[in-house]
Amino acid sequence: MEIAERAAGKVTVLILKGDLKLGDGGSIKLLNLTKRVRDLLAITKLLTVFDTFDTEKEALGSFSG
């Protein structure tokens, strides 16, 4: 997996390319999903597990809750 990292205020934004395996800790927000990925997450009911957003601004705003 390739990971690019950058800071957006107090939030670290990771740009991932490749396979993702999850472990403990942190909060994952997904954004800019393709229709195919969104449909897959809906079918597998994973849309209820992850917070998804159309834009980075919306995703970053969700951290200030």
C-alpha positions in Angstrom: 0.0 0.0 0.0 1.1 3.5 -0.8 0.3 6.2 1.8 0.7 9.9 1.4 0.2 12.0 4.5 -0.6 15.7 5.1 -1.9 17.9 7.9 -5.1 19.8 7.8 -5.2 21.6 11.1 -5.3 19.1 13.9 -6.4 16.3 11.5 -4.0 14.1 9.5 -5.3 13.3 6.0 -4.1 10.0 4.5 -4.3 9.3 0.8 -4.3 5.5 0.4 -3.6 3.5 -2.8 -3.8 -0.3 -2.5 -5.3 -2.7 0.0 -6.5 -1.4 3.5 -6.5 -3.6 6.6 -7.9 -2.1 9.8 -6.7 -2.5 13.3 -7.5 -0.8 16.6 -7.7 2.9 17.3 -8.5 6.2 15.5 -11.4 7.3 13.4 -11.7 6.6 9.7 -13.7 8.9 7.4 -14.1 8.1 3.8 -14.5 10.6 1.0 -14.7 10.9 -2.7 -16.1 7.4 -3.1 -16.8 6.1 -6.6 -20.3 4.9 -7.3 -19.0 1.3 -7.5 -17.4 1.6 -4.0 -20.4 3.3 -2.5 -22.7 0.6 -3.9 -20.4 -2.1 -2.5 -20.4 -0.5 0.9 -24.2 -0.2 0.8 -24.7 -3.8 -0.2 -22.4 -5.0 2.5 -24.0 -2.6 5.0 -20.5 -1.1 5.7 -22.0 2.4 5.0 -23.3 2.1 8.6 -19.8 1.5 9.9 -17.9 4.3 8.2 -18.6 8.0 8.0 -18.6 8.9 4.3 -18.4 12.4 2.8 -18.4 13.9 -0.7 -15.8 16.5 0.1 -12.7 16.8 2.2 -14.1 20.0 3.8 -17.2 18.1 5.0 -15.0 15.2 6.4 -12.7 17.6 8.2 -15.7 19.5 9.6 -17.0 16.3 11.1 -14.0 16.1 13.5 -15.0 19.3 15.3 -18.4 17.8 16.2 
